[in-house]
Amino acid sequence: MEIEQIKLNGDERLIDALKLKGYTDIPSNVILDKTLTGIGATYAELHSCRNSIIIEPNVPVIVGKTAKNGDWLAVYSNTTVVQIKKYLKRTDVKYKKILTTPEGFKKVRKAADKSYSLIQETYFCLFDECEKLTQDCDYRVSILQPVYDFFDFKEKAFVSATPLEVSHPAFEGQGFKKLEIVPQYDYRKDLHLIVTSSYERIVREEFQRLKDSPCVCIFLNSVTGINELVNSLHLEGESRIFCSEEGVGKLKDAGFTNAVSSIDYPLAKYNFFTSRFYSAVDIELNVKPDILILTNLNNAVYTTVDPYTEAIQIQGRFRRMFEDKQTFNSLTHITNTRDLGALSREELDRQIEEYRTTYQSLIERYDKTTNSARKTSLKQQLKQICKDYLLDERLNIDYFGIDNKYNEERVKSYYQSGEKLYAAYEATKFFRVNYEERQEIIGEDDIFRIKKAPNEKERIRIFATKLIKLNEQYKENPSIDKRFFLKLLHDSCDFADLIIEAYEVIPFELKKQVIWDCCNKKNLEIALKDQKNENKRFSPEVLWDIESSFRPYIGHNIAKEETKKMFADIYSRHYILHNETGITAKVNQQTICEYFEATPQNKKKPNEWKIKCMLPQYITLVN
């Protein structure tokens, strides 16, 4: 896609920069990358001398903008088709401005009825915060409803400060180009990134730090997580929660009454926002807020925040510039890390290609067959692929769904480690990052994951991994309070003694089982018992018993069967049993060679051993 760069000076709005390049308004067939939030893209379209349909991802921004002008129409769940028809017929409004959610767009189409084609010819269609099509379509399929209509408009554009790469062939087919706004000044924002293995403790400490702040705005995409935080920090009387209408209902059921689904003033001291409010919404404050972004992977993977899009959008919600030319006091992102099993781009390429191959085969068979039963069966199979977001509601390839998969794996990969997340933030070139790693050898999050592990195997895997890390770090730094961390581990699992003993007795076997994903309680018990038997066979007391029993035969011959009987008696006296797989501690005629230098004498029956001496490595132990 062709890229055209447009310079933006510090005292300019978007429309000023566009006009200097010869554009009266936002041009058609572009993806407008604003780079900065709040420079007036939606404002420019609302005040342009043309009819417009502006698609916004969420209701709050629509309600907020249309409240400022009675000649603009908000279309969402509360809006009726009759209301839209009346608006379209108004003669007192020279330039119609319709702001609609993606789901509300079909009401506009229905209201226009036979004149819809005229609307597509004469209205400019602007899809605002366009990255949401890619980010949200996996759990909000309805966001894609206007896509086909969008490409049928004569004049249209995508716009966002954080657009994502798109693969839909219509962009190429209709000659779209990218307009990239390039600010001619340092627009970067300070961000404090804290990566921790004790999420709850660090969050409590951060709230303590902000106790004197006039306004704290917390962005956490989990209604459950917000509710737990408000209750644990006792913030009920000082907080408000902004979330979806469904979330408001859940919170009311939980006894929390101060939750709303749209921006409502005044704000409280502590204000919580779910992802519904991450973009587009303007938050107007008379005081400079402190912004806190929270990601808790223990409770919900969907609390991840993309540095390239969501983090930039979040800080951009606050539009008022104060005397120091800043819009907020502090911006902090606190997160834990976890291996979320992110696929590489190459792995995802292969997966998507398999989907495409299956799709092509099924669609060809579907088109060719005339048998209704076969068509029904093939359609069901095609719909199964739809569930994996490869096909849209018309059973065509869903390019935004495919982009969503790549985007999801990209973001997941950042949260594998603090270093990767820090690198992503740095790569955006939007933030000056103060990176702080508050990782502990064994933190609260580790204990939480052990206790909440879905099965025994996973519990042992996490426990053993932390135990191994603890011992490795203790070797490097003996001043570490190893007993403290062992106590933490011990209290996290009801069979902790078994795992700790296994690491002390069979460290290699424990690591091997963890790596091979075959580590369970039974396997550990067997391996530990086997190794204990093996260790006892070569303990000083057993060696002494063996040496004294065989001492009369040193330099002489002894029947092989007799040696077998003698070892069986010695092992029995010391309670040494051969293991369940029969590999060690199982007595036979060759057992003597594990302790003595002995030469076979097989010329006559019964076969004998001539014992020379005990093996050198054991003589010292016996002495």
N, C-alpha and C positions, 0 to 999 in steps of 0.2 A: 504494500500500500504506500502510495506517495505521501511524504511528510512535508508540510509547509510550516515553518517556524515564524511566530509573530512575537516581536519584542513587547514587553510591558514595563513601563517605567513606574516608579514608586507612587506617583500622584495620579495614575491612570486607572480607569475602570476597563472592563473587558471591551465594552462597545467603543471606547476611545481607541484602543489598540486595533480593533477590527477596522474602524473607519480610516485609520492611517494606512491600512493595507488595501483600501478601496472597497471594503465591505460595508454596506449600509446597515445590514442586520446580520445575524448568524446565517452564514451561507448554507445552501442545501447540499446534501450528500457528503457530509463531513462527520467525522468523529472528533469532536472538539475536546481536546485535552487542556483543561483550564490550568492545570498544575496547582493552582491555589483555590481554596474555598472562599466564598464570600466576595468575589470580584464582579458579580452581577450578571451571570449568564441568564438565569431565569428572569431576573428583573428586566434585562434587555428585551427578552421575548414578550414579556407581559406589556411592555410599553412600545412595542414595535407597531408600525402602521400596517398591520395585516391580521387576518384571522388566525388564531392559533389553537392547537390542541397540545397541551403539555402533559405528558404522562409522568407522574411522580410515583415512586415505589410504595410510599406509605401515606396514610390518612393525615397524620399530624401536620405535615408540611403543607398539604392542600388546604386544610382548615385555617392554618396560620396565615397563608398568603391571601386567600380569598376574603378573609375577614377585613382586609385593608381596603377593599374596593367592591362596592355593590354591583359593578358591571362585570365582575368575573364570576364564573360558575364553578362550584366545587361538585365533583361527581364521585361518589363512593357509595357505600352500602345504604346510607340513609336517603340518597337521592333517587327520585323516581323518574321513569321515562317521560311522564307527563311534564315534569318540571324542566327537563332538557328540551322538550319540544317547544315549550313556551319561551325558553331562552333563545332558541334558534330563530324564533319568529320576531323577536324584539327588534323594532326599527330604531329605537333610541340609542342602541349600542352600535357605534360605527364599526369597531373592530372587536369581534367576539373572542373571548379568552376562556377556554374550557380547561380546567385542571382536573385530571382524572387519575384514579388508581388504574393499574393494569386490568383488574377485575371489573372496574366500572366502565371500561372502554366499550364493551358490548352494548351497554345501555345507550351510549352515544350513537353507535351504529344503528340500533333499533329505532331510536328517536328520529334520526335523519331519514330513515326509510328509503324512499326512492331518490331522495336528493343526496344520498351518501356518496355517490360517485362524484357529485359536484363538490362536496366537502373535500374529498381526496384531491381534487384538482385545485382548489382555491385556499385551503387551510395549510398552514405550516405545522408539521408534526414534530415535536421535540421530545425525545425520550431522555429525561433527566436522571442523573445518578445511574447511568447505563450499566455499570459493573454489576448492579443488583440482579440483572437478568441472568448473569453467569453464576453469581454467588448463591442466589436463593432458589433457583429452579429445582433443586433436588428435593426440598421439602415444601416448596410453594409452586407447584406446577402451573397454577393459574397466572403467574406473573408473565408467562410466555404468550398469553392469549392474544395480545395486540401485534405480535411479531409479523404475521402475514399481512395484516392491514398496514403496518408501518411501511413496509417496502412498496406498497401500492400507492402511497402518497407521492404526488409529483415533487413536493419539496419536504425534506425531512432531515433530521440530524440527531446524532447521539451526542450527549454532553456529560462530562464529569470532570472533577479535579483528579480522579483516580481511575481512569478507564482501564479495563483489562483487554488483553489481546482477544480478538474474535476470529472465528474460523468460518462463519456462515458465508457461503459462496455469493450471496446477494450483494455483500459489500463490494466484492471485486467486480461482480457482473454489472453493478450500477455505477461503477467508477468512483466509489467513495475514496476520499483522501483524509489524512489526519492533519488537523490544525493544532499545532503544539504551541501553547503560550509559554514564552521564555522570560521570566522576570529578570530585570536588569539590576537586581539588588539582592542582598543576602536575606532570604525569607525563611531560613531554617529556624526550627524551634528546639529549645532545650527539652530533653526527655531523660528522665532517670529510669533506667531499666534494672529491676531487681529480680534476679533469678534465685530461687530458694528451694530447699528440700523440706522446709517447715512453713508452709504457706499460711496457715491460720495464725501462727505466732507473729510472723512478719506483718501480716495485715493488721493485727491488733496494735503492733508497735507503730505502724503508719497512721492509724487513726489517732493514736495518742499524740503523735507529732503534729497532727492537724487539728487538735482540739481547740485551738484559738482561731482557726480560720473562720471568716465570716460565712463562707459557703463552700461546701465540698460536693463535687459532682462525681459520682461513682458509676462507671460503665461496666456492667457485668451481665452477660447474656444468659442468665438463669434465674427465673423467678424463685425457684426453690433455694438457690444459693443466696439470693438477696434476703429472703425471709429468714434463713438461718443466721445470716450476718447481723441483721437488725435485732434479732432476738438475743444472740450471744453477746452483742455489744450494748444491749439495752438502749437502743436508739429510737424506740417506738414514738416517743413524744417529740422527737427532733427531726423526723425524716419523712420523705415522700418517695413514692415509687411510681415510675412512669413506664408502662408496659402495654401489651396488647389487651384488648377487652377480655379475652380468655384468661390472661394472667391476672387481671383485676378480679375476676370471679374467683380464681383459686386463692388469691390473697385474702379476699373477704371471707371465704370459707375457713381460712386459717386464723381469722380474727383481726386482720389488718385492714383498717378502713380508709387509710390515707393513700390509696392507690388510684391512679387515673390513666386513661389511655391517650390523652393528648396534653400538650404543654398547657399548664394552668398556673397562674401566678397568684400570690407570691410563692417562690420556692422556699424550701426549708433549709436548715443548716446542712443536713445530709440528704442528698438527692440521688436516687438510684435509677439508672436507665438501662433498659434492655436494647438489643440490636435494632429494634424498631426506630430508635432515636439516634442511631450512630451517624446518619447522613441526612442531608437536605434541611433538617429542622433548624430554625434560628432560635437560640436561647438568649434572651435579652436580660441582662443583669445590671444592677447599679453598683455591684461590688465585684472585685476581681476574684474569681473562683480558684480553688485548687482542684485539679482533675486527677482522678485515680482510675486507671484501667486495671481490671482484675481478670486473671485467667486461672481457673482451678481445674486442672486435668483429672484430679481425683474424683470430682463430682460430675463433670460434664465436659466431654471433648469439644462440644460446640461453643465453649467459652474462649476458644482460641481467637486471637485478634491478628489480622493480617497487617503487618507493618506498612505494606505498599498501598493499602486502601483504607481499611477501617480505622487504623491509628491516626492517619492523616485526616480522615473525615471527622473523627471524634473531636480533635482539638479545634477543628473548623466550625463547630457548632456555636462557638462563642465569638460574637461579631463585634462587640463593643471594644474599641481601642481606648486604653486609658492613657494618662499623661506620659507614662514611660514607654509608650508605643507597644505595649503588650496587652494581650487579651486574657491572660490568666497568670496566677502566681507560680504554679508548679504543675508539671505533667509527669506522672509516674505510672509505670506499668509493672505490676507485681505478678509473677507467674512461677509455677513449678514446671518441670520438664518431664517428659515421658516418651518412650519409644512407641509411637502410634502406628507403627507398621506401614509407614509411607512407601508407596511404590515409586520407583524411579520413572522418569519419563519414558525410558526404553521399555520397561515392563508394562507400563500403561499403553504404550503404542501397540504392543503385541496383543494385549487384552482387547483393545478397541478394534483392532484388525479382525480378531476372531468374531466379535459382535457383527462387524460389517459383513463378513463372509456369510455368517448365519442369516443375517437379514436379507442379503441379496438372493440367497438360495430360497428362503421362505417366500419372499415377495414375488419371485418369478413363478414359483409353483402356485401361489395364490392367484396371480393374474391369469395363468393358463387353465386352471381347473374350472370346470362348470358344475361339478358336483357340490351341492349345497353343504353336505356333511363335511366334505374335505375342506371347503372354504371356512366353515365354522372352526374346525380343528386348527387350520393354519392361522386363522385370525387370533385364536387363543394363544398360540405360540408366539405370534408377533407381539401380542399384548404383554407377554411375559418379559420380552426384551424391553418393552416400554417401562416396566417397573425398574429396570436398571438405567433409566434415563437416556437410553440411546435413541428412542423414537418419541415423536411428539404425538398429540392426540389424533393427528391425521395419519399416523403410521408412517410418517416421513422421518428421515434421519434428523435427530434433534441436535443441531450443532452447538446450541448453548448448553445442552445437557452434557455433551462431550467436553466442552470447555470447562464446565463445572467440575468434572472428574479431575482434569489436569490441575485446576486451581486448588481443589481440595487437597490433593496429594502434595502440592507445592507448600501450602500453609502448614500441613501436618509435619513436613520435613523440618521446618524451622524449630519445632518444639522438641526435637530429639536431644538438644543440649543448649545451654546458655550461650555458648560460643556461636552456634548457628543462628540463633535468634538475634543476637547482637550484630552478626554480619549482615543479616537481612535488613535490620534497621539502618545500619550504616549505608547499605547499598541503595536505599531509597533516596539518599541525598537530601532528604527533607528535615532530618533531625540531627542535632548535635547530641550525641548519646553519652550519658554518664552511666557506664555499665558497672554494676555491682553484683558480685556473685556471693550469695549468702548460703552456700551449700554446706551441709554438715555431713560427716561420714555416714551417720544414720540420723535422719531427721524425722519429724512428725509424719511427713507424707509417706516415708518408707514403711513406718509402722502401720499406718492406715492401709496401705496397699497389701501388706502381709495379712492383716486381719480380714480385709474385705476381698481377698483373692477368691476367684470363682470356684477353685477346686484345690485339692491337696497338692497336686503336682505343681501348680502355679505358686502356691504358698511356699513350698520348699524351694522353688527356683529363686524367688525374690529373696527369701531368707538367706539361702546359701550364697547368692551373689553379694549381698551386703556383708555377710560374714567373711567372705574371701577378701573383699575390699578393705574391711577393717583390719584384718591381719597383715595385708600388704602395706597399708599405711602405717601400721604400728612398727613394722620392720624398718621403715624409712624414718619414723619419728617415734622413738620409744617413750617420749614424754606424754603421748596421747593417753587419756584415761580409758584404757581398754575395758576395764571392768564396768564403767558406767554404760558404755555402748552395748556391751554384752548383756547387761541387765535390761536395757531397752528391748533388745532382740528377744531375750528370754521371755519377757512378759507378753510378746506379740503372738506366741504360738504355743498350743498345748502340748506339742511334742518337740519343743525347742532343744531339750537335753539330747535327744537322739541326733538332731542335725549337728549340734555343736560337737558331740562326741565323734560323729562320723568325720567331721572336718579334722579333728585331732588325730584320729586313728587311720582314716582312709581318705586323705585330702585329694589324691589324684582320682580315686574312684568317684568321689562326690562331684568333682568338677566335670568328670566324663559323663556322669548321669545327667547333670544339669544341661550340658551342651547337647547331649543326644536326646533330651526331652523324655527320659525314661525314669526320672527321679520321683519315686513315691515312697511312702512310709515302709511298705513291705520290702521293697528292693533294698532300701537303706539298712533295714534290720538284718536282712540276709547277708549283705556285704560286710556289715560291721561284725556280725558273729563269725563269719569266715575269717576276717582279718584278725580278730581276737584269738581264734584258734591258732592261726598261723603264727602270731606273735608269741603265744604261750609255748608253742612247740620249740621255740629257740630261746626261751627265757632261761636265766641261770639255774633256777631250781630244777627245771626239766633236763637241761644239759647235764647237771650234776648227777641226777638219777640215772641218765643214760650211760654216762661215763663209768659210774660205779658198778652198774649192772653188767657192762661189757668188759670191765677191766680184766677179769680172769682170762678173757679170750684174745687179748692183745698179743699179736705174734703167733696166734694159733688159728685153726680152722673151726668153723661152726656151721651147722646145717642152715641152709637158707630159710627153711620153714620154721626153724627154731628162732631165728632173728625176727621173723614176722610175728610170732607169738609173744616174744619178749617186748617188742614195741607196742603191741596191742595192750599188754598188761600195764606198761608205763603210761601210755596215753589214758588208759582207764583210771589209773590212780590220780592223774592230774585233771580229770574231767575234760579231756580234749576229744572232741567228736569231729568226724569229717563233715564237711559242709554238705548242703543239700544238693549241690551239683556234682559232688564227688571229685572236685579238682584238687583240693589240698587236705592234708591230715588223714588221708585214707591209706591204711597200712597195707603194704605188699612186700614182696621179696627184695624190692629195690630201695626201700626206705632207709636201710643202713647206709647207703651211699650219700644220703643227705647229711650224715654226721661223721662218717669215718672214711679213711682211705682203705678200700677193700678190693681184693682181687678175686674174681670168680674162679672156683675150682669145680669144673664140670666133667672131669674124666670118669668119675665113678658116681654111683648113686648112693645116698641122696646127694644132690648138688650142694656145694658148700661155698662159704666166703672165707678168704684168709684176711684177717683184720690186721692192718699195719699199725695205724694210729688214728687218733681223733683228728678231724680237720683243724688246721692251725687257727682259723678264726674263732673256734669255739674253745680251744684250750685255755686261752686267757680268761674267758668268762667263767670257766669251771674253776680255775685256780683262784 
